[in-house]
Amino acid sequence: MKCEFCNSDTARKKVRKPHWFKGSLYIVEDVEAQVCKECGERYFHATTLDEIDRKISGHHEIKEVLSVEVLSA
């Protein structure tokens, strides 16, 4: 596929994705995405995002808990 921002080609890769679900932030590893070879923009299929939501809402193993700072601009 072509990147909608820079029109370069994309390639299938496994990435780490920040994902908001019901007001909480999760980091999901090994998520399949199309990643632009030029600018790095990432595209996720809707079924992939739905699967992440299903996984989060059900019983899931927690690999690690991180602390994140939130700043005002």
CHARMM internal coordinates of N, CA and C (Angstrom, degrees):
IC EDIT
DIST 1 N 1 CA 1.4483
DIST 1 CA 1 C 1.5200
ANGL 1 N 1 CA 1 C 109.03
DIST 1 C 2 N 1.3110
ANGL 1 CA 1 C 2 N 116.10
DIHE 1 N 1 CA 1 C 2 N 164.44
DIST 2 N 2 CA 1.4591
ANGL 1 C 2 N 2 CA 122.17
DIHE 1 CA 1 C 2 N 2 CA 179.38
DIST 2 CA 2 C 1.5276
ANGL 2 N 2 CA 2 C 110.00
DIHE 1 C 2 N 2 CA 2 C -103.92
DIST 2 C 3 N 1.3136
ANGL 2 CA 2 C 3 N 116.33
DIHE 2 N 2 CA 2 C 3 N 141.78
DIST 3 N 3 CA 1.4651
ANGL 2 C 3 N 3 CA 122.00
DIHE 2 CA 2 C 3 N 3 CA 176.67
DIST 3 CA 3 C 1.5279
ANGL 3 N 3 CA 3 C 108.78
DIHE 2 C 3 N 3 CA 3 C -68.46
DIST 3 C 4 N 1.3257
ANGL 3 CA 3 C 4 N 116.25
DIHE 3 N 3 CA 3 C 4 N 133.55
DIST 4 N 4 CA 1.4555
ANGL 3 C 4 N 4 CA 119.46
DIHE 3 CA 3 C 4 N 4 CA -179.39
DIST 4 CA 4 C 1.5305
ANGL 4 N 4 CA 4 C 112.40
DIHE 3 C 4 N 4 CA 4 C -77.30
DIST 4 C 5 N 1.3334
ANGL 4 CA 4 C 5 N 118.26
DIHE 4 N 4 CA 4 C 5 N -10.67
DIST 5 N 5 CA 1.4542
ANGL 4 C 5 N 5 CA 121.35
DIHE 4 CA 4 C 5 N 5 CA 179.79
DIST 5 CA 5 C 1.5220
ANGL 5 N 5 CA 5 C 112.76
DIHE 4 C 5 N 5 CA 5 C -94.68
DIST 5 C 6 N 1.3395
ANGL 5 CA 5 C 6 N 117.57
DIHE 5 N 5 CA 5 C 6 N -43.99
DIST 6 N 6 CA 1.4695
ANGL 5 C 6 N 6 CA 119.43
DIHE 5 CA 5 C 6 N 6 CA -175.68
DIST 6 CA 6 C 1.5296
ANGL 6 N 6 CA 6 C 112.92
DIHE 5 C 6 N 6 CA 6 C -122.29
DIST 6 C 7 N 1.3294
ANGL 6 CA 6 C 7 N 117.10
DIHE 6 N 6 CA 6 C 7 N -1.43
DIST 7 N 7 CA 1.4658
ANGL 6 C 7 N 7 CA 123.67
DIHE 6 CA 6 C 7 N 7 CA 176.93
DIST 7 CA 7 C 1.5279
ANGL 7 N 7 CA 7 C 114.28
DIHE 6 C 7 N 7 CA 7 C 66.75
DIST 7 C 8 N 1.3196
ANGL 7 CA 7 C 8 N 117.88
DIHE 7 N 7 CA 7 C 8 N 16.97
DIST 8 N 8 CA 1.4651
ANGL 7 C 8 N 8 CA 121.44
DIHE 7 CA 7 C 8 N 8 CA 176.20
DIST 8 CA 8 C 1.5308
ANGL 8 N 8 CA 8 C 109.16
DIHE 7 C 8 N 8 CA 8 C -84.81
DIST 8 C 9 N 1.3236
ANGL 8 CA 8 C 9 N 115.78
DIHE 8 N 8 CA 8 C 9 N 167.55
DIST 9 N 9 CA 1.4608
ANGL 8 C 9 N 9 CA 120.99
DIHE 8 CA 8 C 9 N 9 CA 178.04
DIST 9 CA 9 C 1.5225
ANGL 9 N 9 CA 9 C 110.81
DIHE 8 C 9 N 9 CA 9 C -74.09
DIST 9 C 10 N 1.3342
ANGL 9 CA 9 C 10 N 115.04
DIHE 9 N 9 CA 9 C 10 N 153.78
DIST 10 N 10 CA 1.4536
ANGL 9 C 10 N 10 CA 120.82
DIHE 9 CA 9 C 10 N 10 CA 174.73
DIST 10 CA 10 C 1.5202
ANGL 10 N 10 CA 10 C 109.02
DIHE 9 C 10 N 10 CA 10 C -112.84
DIST 10 C 11 N 1.3178
ANGL 10 CA 10 C 11 N 115.37
DIHE 10 N 10 CA 10 C 11 N 163.09
DIST 11 N 11 CA 1.4666
ANGL 10 C 11 N 11 CA 121.54
DIHE 10 CA 10 C 11 N 11 CA 177.96
DIST 11 CA 11 C 1.5226
ANGL 11 N 11 CA 11 C 108.27
DIHE 10 C 11 N 11 CA 11 C -135.23
DIST 11 C 12 N 1.3282
ANGL 11 CA 11 C 12 N 116.10
DIHE 11 N 11 CA 11 C 12 N 148.59
DIST 12 N 12 CA 1.4603
ANGL 11 C 12 N 12 CA 121.51
DIHE 11 CA 11 C 12 N 12 CA 178.23
DIST 12 CA 12 C 1.5235
ANGL 12 N 12 CA 12 C 109.02
DIHE 11 C 12 N 12 CA 12 C -74.21
DIST 12 C 13 N 1.3381
ANGL 12 CA 12 C 13 N 115.51
DIHE 12 N 12 CA 12 C 13 N 130.13
DIST 13 N 13 CA 1.4625
ANGL 12 C 13 N 13 CA 121.24
DIHE 12 CA 12 C 13 N 13 CA 178.97
DIST 13 CA 13 C 1.5164
ANGL 13 N 13 CA 13 C 109.06
DIHE 12 C 13 N 13 CA 13 C -145.66
DIST 13 C 14 N 1.3202
ANGL 13 CA 13 C 14 N 115.51
DIHE 13 N 13 CA 13 C 14 N 161.01
DIST 14 N 14 CA 1.4593
ANGL 13 C 14 N 14 CA 122.33
DIHE 13 CA 13 C 14 N 14 CA 171.52
DIST 14 CA 14 C 1.5228
ANGL 14 N 14 CA 14 C 106.54
DIHE 13 C 14 N 14 CA 14 C -98.06
DIST 14 C 15 N 1.3355
ANGL 14 CA 14 C 15 N 116.31
DIHE 14 N 14 CA 14 C 15 N 128.61
DIST 15 N 15 CA 1.4605
ANGL 14 C 15 N 15 CA 121.13
DIHE 14 CA 14 C 15 N 15 CA -175.33
DIST 15 CA 15 C 1.5216
ANGL 15 N 15 CA 15 C 110.87
DIHE 14 C 15 N 15 CA 15 C -130.25
DIST 15 C 16 N 1.3153
ANGL 15 CA 15 C 16 N 115.98
DIHE 15 N 15 CA 15 C 16 N 167.71
DIST 16 N 16 CA 1.4637
ANGL 15 C 16 N 16 CA 123.73
DIHE 15 CA 15 C 16 N 16 CA 171.93
DIST 16 CA 16 C 1.5241
ANGL 16 N 16 CA 16 C 106.00
DIHE 15 C 16 N 16 CA 16 C -95.49
DIST 16 C 17 N 1.3474
ANGL 16 CA 16 C 17 N 116.31
DIHE 16 N 16 CA 16 C 17 N 124.92
DIST 17 N 17 CA 1.4586
ANGL 16 C 17 N 17 CA 120.23
DIHE 16 CA 16 C 17 N 17 CA -173.74
DIST 17 CA 17 C 1.5285
ANGL 17 N 17 CA 17 C 112.05
DIHE 16 C 17 N 17 CA 17 C -120.02
DIST 17 C 18 N 1.3435
ANGL 17 CA 17 C 18 N 117.45
DIHE 17 N 17 CA 17 C 18 N 122.37
DIST 18 N 18 CA 1.4591
ANGL 17 C 18 N 18 CA 119.76
DIHE 17 CA 17 C 18 N 18 CA 168.54
DIST 18 CA 18 C 1.5299
ANGL 18 N 18 CA 18 C 106.97
DIHE 17 C 18 N 18 CA 18 C -70.36
DIST 18 C 19 N 1.3279
ANGL 18 CA 18 C 19 N 117.87
DIHE 18 N 18 CA 18 C 19 N 135.39
DIST 19 N 19 CA 1.4673
ANGL 18 C 19 N 19 CA 120.71
DIHE 18 CA 18 C 19 N 19 CA -175.01
DIST 19 CA 19 C 1.5219
ANGL 19 N 19 CA 19 C 109.80
DIHE 18 C 19 N 19 CA 19 C -142.44
DIST 19 C 20 N 1.3269
ANGL 19 CA 19 C 20 N 116.64
DIHE 19 N 19 CA 19 C 20 N 119.26
DIST 20 N 20 CA 1.4610
ANGL 19 C 20 N 20 CA 121.73
DIHE 19 CA 19 C 20 N 20 CA 177.18
DIST 20 CA 20 C 1.5140
ANGL 20 N 20 CA 20 C 109.41
DIHE 19 C 20 N 20 CA 20 C -86.84
DIST 20 C 21 N 1.3431
ANGL 20 CA 20 C 21 N 116.29
DIHE 20 N 20 CA 20 C 21 N 134.10
DIST 21 N 21 CA 1.4586
ANGL 20 C 21 N 21 CA 121.64
DIHE 20 CA 20 C 21 N 21 CA 177.81
DIST 21 CA 21 C 1.5185
ANGL 21 N 21 CA 21 C 108.24
DIHE 20 C 21 N 21 CA 21 C -145.00
DIST 21 C 22 N 1.3380
ANGL 21 CA 21 C 22 N 116.02
DIHE 21 N 21 CA 21 C 22 N 117.54
DIST 22 N 22 CA 1.4610
ANGL 21 C 22 N 22 CA 123.10
DIHE 21 CA 21 C 22 N 22 CA 179.76
DIST 22 CA 22 C 1.5272
ANGL 22 N 22 CA 22 C 112.32
DIHE 21 C 22 N 22 CA 22 C 49.70
DIST 22 C 23 N 1.3292
ANGL 22 CA 22 C 23 N 116.35
DIHE 22 N 22 CA 22 C 23 N 46.25
DIST 23 N 23 CA 1.4576
ANGL 22 C 23 N 23 CA 121.88
DIHE 22 CA 22 C 23 N 23 CA 174.94
DIST 23 CA 23 C 1.5099
ANGL 23 N 23 CA 23 C 116.17
DIHE 22 C 23 N 23 CA 23 C 82.04
DIST 23 C 24 N 1.3239
ANGL 23 CA 23 C 24 N 117.56
DIHE 23 N 23 CA 23 C 24 N 1.02
DIST 24 N 24 CA 1.4666
ANGL 23 C 24 N 24 CA 121.06
DIHE 23 CA 23 C 24 N 24 CA 178.50
DIST 24 CA 24 C 1.5222
ANGL 24 N 24 CA 24 C 110.15
DIHE 23 C 24 N 24 CA 24 C -116.31
DIST 24 C 25 N 1.3164
ANGL 24 CA 24 C 25 N 114.96
DIHE 24 N 24 CA 24 C 25 N 145.88
DIST 25 N 25 CA 1.4564
ANGL 24 C 25 N 25 CA 121.01
DIHE 24 CA 24 C 25 N 25 CA 179.75
DIST 25 CA 25 C 1.5194
ANGL 25 N 25 CA 25 C 109.89
DIHE 24 C 25 N 25 CA 25 C -98.35
DIST 25 C 26 N 1.3272
ANGL 25 CA 25 C 26 N 115.61
DIHE 25 N 25 CA 25 C 26 N 130.77
DIST 26 N 26 CA 1.4598
ANGL 25 C 26 N 26 CA 122.83
DIHE 25 CA 25 C 26 N 26 CA 176.63
DIST 26 CA 26 C 1.5234
ANGL 26 N 26 CA 26 C 108.16
DIHE 25 C 26 N 26 CA 26 C -121.36
DIST 26 C 27 N 1.3185
ANGL 26 CA 26 C 27 N 116.80
DIHE 26 N 26 CA 26 C 27 N 150.03
DIST 27 N 27 CA 1.4612
ANGL 26 C 27 N 27 CA 122.46
DIHE 26 CA 26 C 27 N 27 CA 171.66
DIST 27 CA 27 C 1.5255
ANGL 27 N 27 CA 27 C 105.65
DIHE 26 C 27 N 27 CA 27 C -111.13
DIST 27 C 28 N 1.3224
ANGL 27 CA 27 C 28 N 116.67
DIHE 27 N 27 CA 27 C 28 N 118.91
DIST 28 N 28 CA 1.4590
ANGL 27 C 28 N 28 CA 121.53
DIHE 27 CA 27 C 28 N 28 CA -177.23
DIST 28 CA 28 C 1.5276
ANGL 28 N 28 CA 28 C 107.98
DIHE 27 C 28 N 28 CA 28 C -112.27
DIST 28 C 29 N 1.3244
ANGL 28 CA 28 C 29 N 116.21
DIHE 28 N 28 CA 28 C 29 N 125.00
DIST 29 N 29 CA 1.4682
ANGL 28 C 29 N 29 CA 121.13
DIHE 28 CA 28 C 29 N 29 CA -178.66
DIST 29 CA 29 C 1.5194
ANGL 29 N 29 CA 29 C 111.67
DIHE 28 C 29 N 29 CA 29 C -94.47
DIST 29 C 30 N 1.3170
ANGL 29 CA 29 C 30 N 115.27
DIHE 29 N 29 CA 29 C 30 N 157.60
DIST 30 N 30 CA 1.4662
ANGL 29 C 30 N 30 CA 123.69
DIHE 29 CA 29 C 30 N 30 CA 175.66
DIST 30 CA 30 C 1.5252
ANGL 30 N 30 CA 30 C 112.81
DIHE 29 C 30 N 30 CA 30 C 60.31
DIST 30 C 31 N 1.3276
ANGL 30 CA 30 C 31 N 116.31
DIHE 30 N 30 CA 30 C 31 N 43.55
DIST 31 N 31 CA 1.4585
ANGL 30 C 31 N 31 CA 121.51
DIHE 30 CA 30 C 31 N 31 CA 177.71
DIST 31 CA 31 C 1.5243
ANGL 31 N 31 CA 31 C 108.29
DIHE 30 C 31 N 31 CA 31 C -92.95
DIST 31 C 32 N 1.3235
ANGL 31 CA 31 C 32 N 115.89
DIHE 31 N 31 CA 31 C 32 N 131.19
DIST 32 N 32 CA 1.4632
ANGL 31 C 32 N 32 CA 119.96
DIHE 31 CA 31 C 32 N 32 CA -179.89
DIST 32 CA 32 C 1.5251
ANGL 32 N 32 CA 32 C 109.94
DIHE 31 C 32 N 32 CA 32 C -74.76
DIST 32 C 33 N 1.3366
ANGL 32 CA 32 C 33 N 115.70
DIHE 32 N 32 CA 32 C 33 N 132.51
DIST 33 N 33 CA 1.4609
ANGL 32 C 33 N 33 CA 122.08
DIHE 32 CA 32 C 33 N 33 CA -179.93
DIST 33 CA 33 C 1.5185
ANGL 33 N 33 CA 33 C 109.45
DIHE 32 C 33 N 33 CA 33 C -146.17
DIST 33 C 34 N 1.3132
ANGL 33 CA 33 C 34 N 115.27
DIHE 33 N 33 CA 33 C 34 N 161.04
DIST 34 N 34 CA 1.4578
ANGL 33 C 34 N 34 CA 121.87
DIHE 33 CA 33 C 34 N 34 CA 167.56
DIST 34 CA 34 C 1.5240
ANGL 34 N 34 CA 34 C 105.03
DIHE 33 C 34 N 34 CA 34 C -97.17
DIST 34 C 35 N 1.3254
ANGL 34 CA 34 C 35 N 117.35
DIHE 34 N 34 CA 34 C 35 N 122.84
DIST 35 N 35 CA 1.4665
ANGL 34 C 35 N 35 CA 121.87
DIHE 34 CA 34 C 35 N 35 CA -175.88
DIST 35 CA 35 C 1.5260
ANGL 35 N 35 CA 35 C 109.03
DIHE 34 C 35 N 35 CA 35 C -117.98
DIST 35 C 36 N 1.3405
ANGL 35 CA 35 C 36 N 115.31
DIHE 35 N 35 CA 35 C 36 N 129.49
DIST 36 N 36 CA 1.4652
ANGL 35 C 36 N 36 CA 120.39
DIHE 35 CA 35 C 36 N 36 CA 179.71
DIST 36 CA 36 C 1.5238
ANGL 36 N 36 CA 36 C 109.67
DIHE 35 C 36 N 36 CA 36 C -65.07
DIST 36 C 37 N 1.3194
ANGL 36 CA 36 C 37 N 115.63
DIHE 36 N 36 CA 36 C 37 N 131.90
DIST 37 N 37 CA 1.4606
ANGL 36 C 37 N 37 CA 121.40
DIHE 36 CA 36 C 37 N 37 CA -179.35
DIST 37 CA 37 C 1.5331
ANGL 37 N 37 CA 37 C 111.92
DIHE 36 C 37 N 37 CA 37 C -71.25
DIST 37 C 38 N 1.3275
ANGL 37 CA 37 C 38 N 116.92
DIHE 37 N 37 CA 37 C 38 N -20.88
DIST 38 N 38 CA 1.4602
ANGL 37 C 38 N 38 CA 120.50
DIHE 37 CA 37 C 38 N 38 CA -176.60
DIST 38 CA 38 C 1.5318
ANGL 38 N 38 CA 38 C 112.64
DIHE 37 C 38 N 38 CA 38 C -97.81
DIST 38 C 39 N 1.3306
ANGL 38 CA 38 C 39 N 117.04
DIHE 38 N 38 CA 38 C 39 N -55.28
DIST 39 N 39 CA 1.4717
ANGL 38 C 39 N 39 CA 119.58
DIHE 38 CA 38 C 39 N 39 CA -173.17
DIST 39 CA 39 C 1.5260
ANGL 39 N 39 CA 39 C 113.88
DIHE 38 C 39 N 39 CA 39 C -104.77
DIST 39 C 40 N 1.3344
ANGL 39 CA 39 C 40 N 118.22
DIHE 39 N 39 CA 39 C 40 N -11.50
DIST 40 N 40 CA 1.4540
ANGL 39 C 40 N 40 CA 121.10
DIHE 39 CA 39 C 40 N 40 CA 176.65
DIST 40 CA 40 C 1.5200
ANGL 40 N 40 CA 40 C 115.48
DIHE 39 C 40 N 40 CA 40 C 85.99
DIST 40 C 41 N 1.3394
ANGL 40 CA 40 C 41 N 117.64
DIHE 40 N 40 CA 40 C 41 N 1.82
DIST 41 N 41 CA 1.4694
ANGL 40 C 41 N 41 CA 119.72
DIHE 40 CA 40 C 41 N 41 CA 177.36
DIST 41 CA 41 C 1.5285
ANGL 41 N 41 CA 41 C 109.25
DIHE 40 C 41 N 41 CA 41 C -56.59
DIST 41 C 42 N 1.3451
ANGL 41 CA 41 C 42 N 116.14
DIHE 41 N 41 CA 41 C 42 N 141.07
DIST 42 N 42 CA 1.4604
ANGL 41 C 42 N 42 CA 120.41
DIHE 41 CA 41 C 42 N 42 CA -176.14
DIST 42 CA 42 C 1.5213
ANGL 42 N 42 CA 42 C 110.69
DIHE 41 C 42 N 42 CA 42 C -115.74
DIST 42 C 43 N 1.3267
ANGL 42 CA 42 C 43 N 115.81
DIHE 42 N 42 CA 42 C 43 N 140.01
DIST 43 N 43 CA 1.4555
ANGL 42 C 43 N 43 CA 122.46
DIHE 42 CA 42 C 43 N 43 CA 179.93
DIST 43 CA 43 C 1.5192
ANGL 43 N 43 CA 43 C 108.44
DIHE 42 C 43 N 43 CA 43 C -124.35
DIST 43 C 44 N 1.3512
ANGL 43 CA 43 C 44 N 115.22
DIHE 43 N 43 CA 43 C 44 N 132.81
DIST 44 N 44 CA 1.4543
ANGL 43 C 44 N 44 CA 121.31
DIHE 43 CA 43 C 44 N 44 CA -178.95
DIST 44 CA 44 C 1.5265
ANGL 44 N 44 CA 44 C 109.17
DIHE 43 C 44 N 44 CA 44 C -118.61
DIST 44 C 45 N 1.3156
ANGL 44 CA 44 C 45 N 117.05
DIHE 44 N 44 CA 44 C 45 N 136.71
DIST 45 N 45 CA 1.4547
ANGL 44 C 45 N 45 CA 121.44
DIHE 44 CA 44 C 45 N 45 CA 176.99
DIST 45 CA 45 C 1.5326
ANGL 45 N 45 CA 45 C 108.19
DIHE 44 C 45 N 45 CA 45 C -70.33
DIST 45 C 46 N 1.3242
ANGL 45 CA 45 C 46 N 117.40
DIHE 45 N 45 CA 45 C 46 N 144.77
DIST 46 N 46 CA 1.4643
ANGL 45 C 46 N 46 CA 121.90
DIHE 45 CA 45 C 46 N 46 CA -178.82
DIST 46 CA 46 C 1.5230
ANGL 46 N 46 CA 46 C 111.98
DIHE 45 C 46 N 46 CA 46 C -57.47
DIST 46 C 47 N 1.3213
ANGL 46 CA 46 C 47 N 117.46
DIHE 46 N 46 CA 46 C 47 N -37.10
DIST 47 N 47 CA 1.4721
ANGL 46 C 47 N 47 CA 119.53
DIHE 46 CA 46 C 47 N 47 CA 179.64
DIST 47 CA 47 C 1.5303
ANGL 47 N 47 CA 47 C 111.20
DIHE 46 C 47 N 47 CA 47 C -66.92
DIST 47 C 48 N 1.3234
ANGL 47 CA 47 C 48 N 116.97
DIHE 47 N 47 CA 47 C 48 N -31.62
DIST 48 N 48 CA 1.4659
ANGL 47 C 48 N 48 CA 121.11
DIHE 47 CA 47 C 48 N 48 CA 176.37
DIST 48 CA 48 C 1.5289
ANGL 48 N 48 CA 48 C 109.89
DIHE 47 C 48 N 48 CA 48 C -65.82
DIST 48 C 49 N 1.3223
ANGL 48 CA 48 C 49 N 116.94
DIHE 48 N 48 CA 48 C 49 N -44.25
DIST 49 N 49 CA 1.4656
ANGL 48 C 49 N 49 CA 120.97
DIHE 48 CA 48 C 49 N 49 CA 179.17
DIST 49 CA 49 C 1.5271
ANGL 49 N 49 CA 49 C 111.30
DIHE 48 C 49 N 49 CA 49 C -66.31
DIST 49 C 50 N 1.3269
ANGL 49 CA 49 C 50 N 116.83
DIHE 49 N 49 CA 49 C 50 N -39.05
DIST 50 N 50 CA 1.4723
ANGL 49 C 50 N 50 CA 120.38
DIHE 49 CA 49 C 50 N 50 CA 176.54
DIST 50 CA 50 C 1.5248
ANGL 50 N 50 CA 50 C 110.80
DIHE 49 C 50 N 50 CA 50 C -62.95
DIST 50 C 51 N 1.3182
ANGL 50 CA 50 C 51 N 116.80
DIHE 50 N 50 CA 50 C 51 N -39.43
DIST 51 N 51 CA 1.4669
ANGL 50 C 51 N 51 CA 121.16
DIHE 50 CA 50 C 51 N 51 CA 179.75
DIST 51 CA 51 C 1.5357
ANGL 51 N 51 CA 51 C 110.62
DIHE 50 C 51 N 51 CA 51 C -65.78
DIST 51 C 52 N 1.3181
ANGL 51 CA 51 C 52 N 117.00
DIHE 51 N 51 CA 51 C 52 N -37.75
DIST 52 N 52 CA 1.4705
ANGL 51 C 52 N 52 CA 120.36
DIHE 51 CA 51 C 52 N 52 CA 176.54
DIST 52 CA 52 C 1.5275
ANGL 52 N 52 CA 52 C 109.49
DIHE 51 C 52 N 52 CA 52 C -62.63
DIST 52 C 53 N 1.3370
ANGL 52 CA 52 C 53 N 117.37
DIHE 52 N 52 CA 52 C 53 N -45.47
DIST 53 N 53 CA 1.4700
ANGL 52 C 53 N 53 CA 120.83
DIHE 52 CA 52 C 53 N 53 CA 178.02
DIST 53 CA 53 C 1.5222
ANGL 53 N 53 CA 53 C 111.09
DIHE 52 C 53 N 53 CA 53 C -59.12
DIST 53 C 54 N 1.3297
ANGL 53 CA 53 C 54 N 117.54
DIHE 53 N 53 CA 53 C 54 N -43.68
DIST 54 N 54 CA 1.4716
ANGL 53 C 54 N 54 CA 121.16
DIHE 53 CA 53 C 54 N 54 CA 179.33
DIST 54 CA 54 C 1.5253
ANGL 54 N 54 CA 54 C 111.04
DIHE 53 C 54 N 54 CA 54 C -62.84
DIST 54 C 55 N 1.3256
ANGL 54 CA 54 C 55 N 115.48
DIHE 54 N 54 CA 54 C 55 N -42.20
DIST 55 N 55 CA 1.4643
ANGL 54 C 55 N 55 CA 119.77
DIHE 54 CA 54 C 55 N 55 CA -179.21
DIST 55 CA 55 C 1.5303
ANGL 55 N 55 CA 55 C 111.06
DIHE 54 C 55 N 55 CA 55 C -64.22
DIST 55 C 56 N 1.3266
ANGL 55 CA 55 C 56 N 116.35
DIHE 55 N 55 CA 55 C 56 N -43.89
DIST 56 N 56 CA 1.4625
ANGL 55 C 56 N 56 CA 120.95
DIHE 55 CA 55 C 56 N 56 CA -179.42
DIST 56 CA 56 C 1.5249
ANGL 56 N 56 CA 56 C 110.87
DIHE 55 C 56 N 56 CA 56 C -65.79
DIST 56 C 57 N 1.3235
ANGL 56 CA 56 C 57 N 117.60
DIHE 56 N 56 CA 56 C 57 N -41.82
DIST 57 N 57 CA 1.4641
ANGL 56 C 57 N 57 CA 120.18
DIHE 56 CA 56 C 57 N 57 CA -175.79
DIST 57 CA 57 C 1.5245
ANGL 57 N 57 CA 57 C 113.21
DIHE 56 C 57 N 57 CA 57 C -73.80
DIST 57 C 58 N 1.3249
ANGL 57 CA 57 C 58 N 117.43
DIHE 57 N 57 CA 57 C 58 N -18.53
DIST 58 N 58 CA 1.4528
ANGL 57 C 58 N 58 CA 121.00
DIHE 57 CA 57 C 58 N 58 CA 177.38
DIST 58 CA 58 C 1.5194
ANGL 58 N 58 CA 58 C 111.21
DIHE 57 C 58 N 58 CA 58 C -97.30
DIST 58 C 59 N 1.3158
ANGL 58 CA 58 C 59 N 115.54
DIHE 58 N 58 CA 58 C 59 N -170.65
DIST 59 N 59 CA 1.4692
ANGL 58 C 59 N 59 CA 120.27
DIHE 58 CA 58 C 59 N 59 CA 176.77
DIST 59 CA 59 C 1.5342
ANGL 59 N 59 CA 59 C 108.38
DIHE 58 C 59 N 59 CA 59 C -70.69
DIST 59 C 60 N 1.3195
ANGL 59 CA 59 C 60 N 116.30
DIHE 59 N 59 CA 59 C 60 N 127.73
DIST 60 N 60 CA 1.4560
ANGL 59 C 60 N 60 CA 120.01
DIHE 59 CA 59 C 60 N 60 CA -179.43
DIST 60 CA 60 C 1.5273
ANGL 60 N 60 CA 60 C 109.89
DIHE 59 C 60 N 60 CA 60 C -143.79
DIST 60 C 61 N 1.3178
ANGL 60 CA 60 C 61 N 114.51
DIHE 60 N 60 CA 60 C 61 N 150.84
DIST 61 N 61 CA 1.4568
ANGL 60 C 61 N 61 CA 120.89
DIHE 60 CA 60 C 61 N 61 CA 178.02
DIST 61 CA 61 C 1.5211
ANGL 61 N 61 CA 61 C 109.53
DIHE 60 C 61 N 61 CA 61 C -79.86
DIST 61 C 62 N 1.3208
ANGL 61 CA 61 C 62 N 116.14
DIHE 61 N 61 CA 61 C 62 N 134.88
DIST 62 N 62 CA 1.4676
ANGL 61 C 62 N 62 CA 121.07
DIHE 61 CA 61 C 62 N 62 CA 177.19
DIST 62 CA 62 C 1.5163
ANGL 62 N 62 CA 62 C 107.77
DIHE 61 C 62 N 62 CA 62 C -97.81
DIST 62 C 63 N 1.3331
ANGL 62 CA 62 C 63 N 115.60
DIHE 62 N 62 CA 62 C 63 N 117.96
DIST 63 N 63 CA 1.4565
ANGL 62 C 63 N 63 CA 121.19
DIHE 62 CA 62 C 63 N 63 CA -179.05
DIST 63 CA 63 C 1.5271
ANGL 63 N 63 CA 63 C 111.99
DIHE 62 C 63 N 63 CA 63 C -77.52
DIST 63 C 64 N 1.3429
ANGL 63 CA 63 C 64 N 115.44
DIHE 63 N 63 CA 63 C 64 N -38.72
DIST 64 N 64 CA 1.4608
ANGL 63 C 64 N 64 CA 120.51
DIHE 63 CA 63 C 64 N 64 CA -174.40
DIST 64 CA 64 C 1.5274
ANGL 64 N 64 CA 64 C 108.90
DIHE 63 C 64 N 64 CA 64 C -162.47
DIST 64 C 65 N 1.3060
ANGL 64 CA 64 C 65 N 117.44
DIHE 64 N 64 CA 64 C 65 N 150.41
DIST 65 N 65 CA 1.4603
ANGL 64 C 65 N 65 CA 122.58
DIHE 64 CA 64 C 65 N 65 CA 173.99
DIST 65 CA 65 C 1.5268
ANGL 65 N 65 CA 65 C 106.91
DIHE 64 C 65 N 65 CA 65 C -115.46
DIST 65 C 66 N 1.3429
ANGL 65 CA 65 C 66 N 115.98
DIHE 65 N 65 CA 65 C 66 N 127.93
DIST 66 N 66 CA 1.4577
ANGL 65 C 66 N 66 CA 121.80
DIHE 65 CA 65 C 66 N 66 CA -178.05
DIST 66 CA 66 C 1.5222
ANGL 66 N 66 CA 66 C 110.30
DIHE 65 C 66 N 66 CA 66 C -112.38
DIST 66 C 67 N 1.3157
ANGL 66 CA 66 C 67 N 116.44
DIHE 66 N 66 CA 66 C 67 N 151.91
DIST 67 N 67 CA 1.4605
ANGL 66 C 67 N 67 CA 122.44
DIHE 66 CA 66 C 67 N 67 CA 172.76
DIST 67 CA 67 C 1.5300
ANGL 67 N 67 CA 67 C 107.49
DIHE 66 C 67 N 67 CA 67 C -102.07
DIST 67 C 68 N 1.3394
ANGL 67 CA 67 C 68 N 116.69
DIHE 67 N 67 CA 67 C 68 N 133.05
DIST 68 N 68 CA 1.4646
ANGL 67 C 68 N 68 CA 120.91
DIHE 67 CA 67 C 68 N 68 CA -177.02
DIST 68 CA 68 C 1.5127
ANGL 68 N 68 CA 68 C 109.33
DIHE 67 C 68 N 68 CA 68 C -125.64
DIST 68 C 69 N 1.3201
ANGL 68 CA 68 C 69 N 116.74
DIHE 68 N 68 CA 68 C 69 N 132.91
DIST 69 N 69 CA 1.4620
ANGL 68 C 69 N 69 CA 121.70
DIHE 68 CA 68 C 69 N 69 CA 175.77
DIST 69 CA 69 C 1.5301
ANGL 69 N 69 CA 69 C 109.12
DIHE 68 C 69 N 69 CA 69 C -86.06
DIST 69 C 70 N 1.3315
ANGL 69 CA 69 C 70 N 116.72
DIHE 69 N 69 CA 69 C 70 N 140.15
DIST 70 N 70 CA 1.4477
ANGL 69 C 70 N 70 CA 122.71
DIHE 69 CA 69 C 70 N 70 CA 177.18
DIST 70 CA 70 C 1.5231
ANGL 70 N 70 CA 70 C 107.58
DIHE 69 C 70 N 70 CA 70 C -116.24
DIST 70 C 71 N 1.3190
ANGL 70 CA 70 C 71 N 116.74
DIHE 70 N 70 CA 70 C 71 N 126.00
DIST 71 N 71 CA 1.4704
ANGL 70 C 71 N 71 CA 122.33
DIHE 70 CA 70 C 71 N 71 CA -176.34
DIST 71 CA 71 C 1.5206
ANGL 71 N 71 CA 71 C 110.52
DIHE 70 C 71 N 71 CA 71 C -118.51
DIST 71 C 72 N 1.3178
ANGL 71 CA 71 C 72 N 117.47
DIHE 71 N 71 CA 71 C 72 N 153.48
DIST 72 N 72 CA 1.4554
ANGL 71 C 72 N 72 CA 122.50
DIHE 71 CA 71 C 72 N 72 CA 170.08
DIST 72 CA 72 C 1.5136
ANGL 72 N 72 CA 72 C 108.12
DIHE 71 C 72 N 72 CA 72 C -90.35
DIST 72 C 73 N 1.3133
ANGL 72 CA 72 C 73 N 116.82
DIHE 72 N 72 CA 72 C 73 N 147.84
DIST 73 N 73 CA 1.4740
ANGL 72 C 73 N 73 CA 121.14
DIHE 72 CA 72 C 73 N 73 CA -179.28
DIST 73 CA 73 C 1.5027
ANGL 73 N 73 CA 73 C 111.40
DIHE 72 C 73 N 73 CA 73 C -72.57
END
COOR INIT
IC SEED 1 N 1 CA 1 C
IC BUILD
